[in-house]
Amino acid sequence: MTLTFDHDNDIVDVAEASPRKRTPALALRRVSKRHGAGTNAVAALDSVSLTVERGEFVCLVGASGCGKTTLLSLVAGLDQPTSGELEVNGRTALMFQESALLPWRSAAQNVELALKLRRVPRRERRDQTMELLRLVRLADFADKAPHELSGGMRQRVALARALAQEADILLMDEPFGALDAITRDVLHDEIERIAHEQALTVVFVTHNVREASRLGDRIVLLSSRPGRVVEEFAVDVERPRRIESPQVSEIAGTVTARLREEVRRHAH
């Protein structure tokens, strides 16, 4: 479904995607977002056009405040564009830097809550919960409370909870940013494996250019505020990848150099 917004944030058109045409997972067409009104309005995104194909892993990078999180919020339906067209074809789930698990619930109960909200019958919820925990390799920790789990484990539970929403499109806002390098490297392998096994479309926000080069099929560089698409980089490196590999390092170096140019341009 495509929603078209005018500059007053009103929906002016709703169009269904053609069933005969292969539709992308999501598409933004000249999407802008302003916070506030009048002279106090702040432009977060300016005329952003971006298409993400089904099954694609796209990483968004850019300086702080460039609108990466705002873009995810729009795709997730938590906010609406000020203007432009936004097309989302599938169910979305959003993961944050913090796992946001309910501390009084076990790992399994946190996952099961998402199934309950989807009105999955009680008799089916336990089996589905355990299947999801097995997928993220935490079946043996189902009854552990969040405080009994490491940071990486908590993020795995958060991932299982996101998958419990039957998401086709996984939106990840710096989900590994607070983790140490070794744990982050392990979770890179896990999200890559799960995205492939589940045929997920992933939009992954990160400040870490090397992480983006390790994970993405494509890297999208956003300008400083207001966010605009500055350049896109295809990551033509065979999987599985290692973050320390020469090919990943070379792409990361190219993207970093372009990011520095953009930061310097806005610093003057």
Phi, psi and omega per residue, in radians:
M1 nan 2.396 3.120
T2 -1.958 2.222 3.077
L3 -1.909 2.301 3.098
T4 -1.932 2.269 -3.084
F5 -2.001 2.501 3.035
D6 -1.692 -3.056 -3.047
H7 -1.291 -0.140 3.054
D8 -1.700 0.229 3.100
N9 1.178 0.382 3.104
D10 -1.719 2.501 3.063
I11 -1.307 2.133 -3.086
V12 -1.895 -0.192 3.133
D13 -2.793 2.489 3.052
V14 -2.249 2.164 -3.105
A15 -2.260 2.372 3.066
E16 -1.469 2.493 3.108
A17 -1.213 2.518 3.113
S18 -1.214 2.236 -3.116
P19 -1.205 -0.336 -3.106
R20 -1.502 -0.222 -3.092
K21 -1.843 2.347 3.096
R22 -1.160 2.023 -3.085
T23 -1.620 2.557 3.078
P24 -1.268 2.897 3.042
A25 -1.134 -0.764 3.079
L26 -2.691 2.703 3.127
A27 -2.595 2.302 3.003
L28 -1.969 2.290 -3.128
R29 -2.184 1.872 3.127
R30 0.898 0.789 -3.122
V31 -1.409 2.251 3.052
S32 -2.164 2.629 3.097
K33 -2.454 2.171 3.043
R34 -2.037 2.450 3.039
H35 -1.798 2.306 -3.119
G36 1.510 -3.042 -3.084
A37 -2.470 2.799 3.075
G38 1.124 -2.516 -3.096
T39 -1.217 -0.302 -3.140
N40 -1.583 0.006 -3.109
A41 -1.159 2.458 3.104
V42 -2.073 2.170 3.131
A43 -1.443 2.076 3.112
A44 -1.638 -0.732 3.116
L45 -2.279 2.497 -3.100
D46 -2.301 1.855 3.003
S47 0.924 0.917 -3.128
V48 -1.484 2.203 3.039
S49 -2.083 2.191 -3.071
L50 -2.728 2.292 3.073
T51 -2.075 2.329 3.092
V52 -2.114 2.122 -3.105
E53 -1.386 2.793 3.115
R54 -1.083 2.312 3.126
G55 1.434 0.020 -3.113
E56 -1.491 2.583 3.085
F57 -1.955 1.837 -3.077
V58 -1.959 2.265 3.106
C59 -1.868 2.341 3.089
L60 -1.825 2.209 3.100
V61 -2.246 2.796 3.131
G62 2.842 2.964 3.141
A63 -1.162 2.816 3.091
S64 -0.997 2.415 3.110
G65 1.437 0.234 -3.086
C66 -1.520 -0.002 3.060
G67 1.704 0.222 -3.116
K68 -1.090 -0.836 -3.130
T69 -1.182 -0.649 3.082
T70 -1.026 -0.745 3.139
L71 -1.071 -0.779 3.107
L72 -1.069 -0.706 -3.137
S73 -1.085 -0.666 3.112
L74 -1.149 -0.795 -3.128
V75 -1.126 -0.643 -3.135
A76 -1.299 -0.191 -3.126
G77 1.460 0.206 3.117
L78 -1.391 -0.273 3.135
D79 -2.624 2.943 -3.138
Q80 -2.122 2.566 3.084
P81 -1.125 2.707 2.994
T82 -1.295 -0.643 3.081
S83 -2.738 2.886 3.116
G84 1.843 -3.124 3.139
E85 -1.955 2.400 3.116
L86 -2.264 2.101 -3.125
E87 -2.079 2.123 3.103
V88 -2.215 2.079 -3.093
N89 -1.987 1.472 -3.138
G90 2.484 2.970 3.128
R91 -1.477 2.370 -3.126
T92 -1.875 2.654 2.993
A93 -2.395 2.470 -3.031
L94 -2.033 2.253 3.059
M95 -2.011 2.415 -3.102
F96 -1.907 3.092 3.106
Q97 -1.105 -0.671 3.059
E98 -1.631 2.489 -3.077
S99 -1.175 -0.488 3.116
A100 0.957 0.664 3.062
L101 -1.337 2.582 3.066
L102 -1.306 2.066 -2.978
P103 -1.172 -0.396 -3.114
W104 -1.556 0.020 3.105
R105 -1.947 2.562 3.070
S106 -1.250 3.006 3.091
A107 -0.976 -0.826 -3.141
A108 -1.106 -0.718 -3.122
Q109 -1.162 -0.590 3.071
N110 -1.123 -0.729 3.111
V111 -1.210 -0.744 -3.088
E112 -1.101 -0.508 3.139
L113 -1.044 -0.700 3.114
A114 -1.103 -0.642 3.100
L115 -1.204 -0.673 3.105
K116 -1.084 -0.734 3.134
L117 -1.144 -0.440 3.048
R118 -1.475 0.035 3.133
R119 1.111 0.576 3.005
V120 -1.212 2.294 -3.118
P121 -0.958 2.513 -3.078
R122 -0.943 -0.711 -3.067
R123 -1.168 -0.337 -3.130
E124 -1.705 -0.309 -2.986
R125 -1.153 -0.724 -3.091
R126 -1.096 -0.782 -3.125
D127 -1.112 -0.739 -3.138
Q128 -1.162 -0.673 3.110
T129 -1.059 -0.827 -3.125
M130 -1.156 -0.608 3.088
E131 -1.097 -0.723 3.132
L132 -1.195 -0.690 3.108
L133 -1.180 -0.594 3.042
R134 -1.138 -0.659 3.140
L135 -1.045 -0.655 3.133
V136 -1.693 0.228 3.047
R137 1.097 0.756 3.121
L138 -2.293 0.382 -3.106
A139 -1.035 -0.563 -3.114
D140 -1.333 -0.100 -3.098
F141 -2.041 0.345 -3.049
A142 -0.998 -0.644 -3.047
D143 -1.648 0.093 -3.138
K144 -1.408 2.499 3.044
A145 -1.356 2.732 -3.126
P146 -0.931 -0.655 -3.097
H147 -1.219 -0.236 3.102
E148 -1.579 -0.015 -3.098
L149 -1.901 2.647 3.046
S150 -1.268 2.953 3.127
G151 -1.044 -0.721 3.111
G152 -1.129 -0.682 3.103
M153 -1.128 -0.724 3.136
R154 -1.079 -0.669 3.108
Q155 -1.201 -0.542 3.064
R156 -1.168 -0.688 3.081
V157 -1.112 -0.736 3.105
A158 -1.066 -0.640 3.097
L159 -1.169 -0.766 3.090
A160 -1.051 -0.696 3.115
R161 -1.128 -0.692 3.098
A162 -1.120 -0.740 3.137
L163 -1.173 -0.454 3.103
A164 -1.133 -0.302 3.116
Q165 -1.447 0.106 -3.113
E166 0.976 0.759 -3.103
A167 -1.276 2.439 2.962
D168 -1.637 -0.498 -3.074
I169 -2.128 2.056 -3.126
L170 -1.778 2.091 -3.138
L171 -1.821 2.099 -3.002
M172 -2.152 2.024 -3.079
D173 -1.796 1.597 -3.108
E174 0.819 0.927 -3.025
P175 -1.167 -0.368 -3.093
F176 -1.964 0.176 -3.030
G177 -1.100 -0.496 -3.076
A178 -1.653 0.092 -3.048
L179 -1.734 2.730 3.090
D180 -1.246 2.869 -2.993
A181 -1.049 -0.725 -3.103
I182 -1.180 -0.809 3.125
T183 -1.079 -0.724 3.133
R184 -1.077 -0.703 3.141
D185 -1.116 -0.716 3.098
V186 -1.099 -0.743 -3.118
L187 -1.249 -0.450 3.000
H188 -1.023 -0.800 3.113
D189 -1.067 -0.717 -3.076
E190 -1.178 -0.818 -3.101
I191 -1.190 -0.596 3.081
E192 -1.110 -0.786 3.133
R193 -1.099 -0.828 -3.066
I194 -1.184 -0.712 3.120
A195 -1.048 -0.682 3.121
H196 -1.229 -0.824 -3.093
E197 -1.112 -0.648 -3.073
Q198 -1.662 0.011 -3.122
A199 0.952 0.803 -3.098
L200 -1.489 2.606 2.879
T201 -1.643 2.284 -3.078
V202 -2.175 2.279 2.952
V203 -2.019 2.023 -2.915
F204 -2.102 2.023 3.111
V205 -1.610 2.305 3.105
T206 -2.674 2.636 2.967
H207 -1.564 -0.201 -3.023
N208 -1.618 1.806 -3.074
V209 -1.112 -0.639 3.121
R210 -1.146 -0.664 3.078
E211 -1.088 -0.753 3.116
A212 -1.071 -0.697 3.140
S213 -1.224 -0.546 3.103
R214 -1.226 -0.658 -2.967
L215 -1.751 -0.645 -2.879
G216 -1.398 2.611 2.856
D217 -1.394 -0.462 -3.119
R218 -2.636 2.504 3.093
I219 -2.003 2.256 3.118
V220 -1.946 2.117 -3.132
L221 -1.697 2.158 3.095
L222 -1.767 2.559 3.096
S223 -1.326 2.938 3.000
S224 -1.126 2.853 -3.027
R225 -0.943 2.335 -0.049
P226 -1.313 2.521 -3.067
G227 -1.191 2.250 3.027
R228 -2.329 2.665 3.068
V229 -1.318 2.012 -3.105
V230 -1.550 -0.804 -3.081
E231 -2.839 2.699 3.077
E232 -2.151 2.520 -3.100
F233 -2.226 2.115 3.039
A234 -1.369 2.397 3.135
V235 -1.844 1.571 -3.097
D236 -1.611 1.128 3.122
V237 -2.143 2.243 -3.083
E238 -1.085 2.476 3.037
R239 -1.656 2.657 -0.017
P240 -1.270 2.622 -3.110
R241 -1.977 2.777 2.993
R242 -2.052 2.468 -3.069
I243 -1.153 -0.415 -3.122
E244 -1.645 0.076 -3.075
S245 -1.209 2.620 -3.139
P246 -1.028 -0.655 -3.120
Q247 -1.148 -0.775 3.114
V248 -1.126 -0.732 3.133
S249 -1.081 -0.685 -3.124
E250 -1.132 -0.785 3.119
I251 -1.135 -0.742 3.119
A252 -1.047 -0.682 3.119
G253 -1.121 -0.721 3.122
T254 -1.107 -0.800 -3.127
V255 -1.166 -0.714 3.140
T256 -1.079 -0.737 3.124
A257 -1.077 -0.721 3.130
R258 -1.207 -0.649 3.102
L259 -1.125 -0.705 3.114
R260 -1.081 -0.711 3.083
E261 -1.008 -0.761 -3.107
E262 -1.177 -0.722 3.128
V263 -1.120 -0.769 3.122
R264 -1.088 -0.681 -3.125
R265 -1.075 -0.646 -3.108
H266 -1.555 -0.129 -3.126
A267 -1.431 -0.224 -3.068
H268 -1.745 nan nan
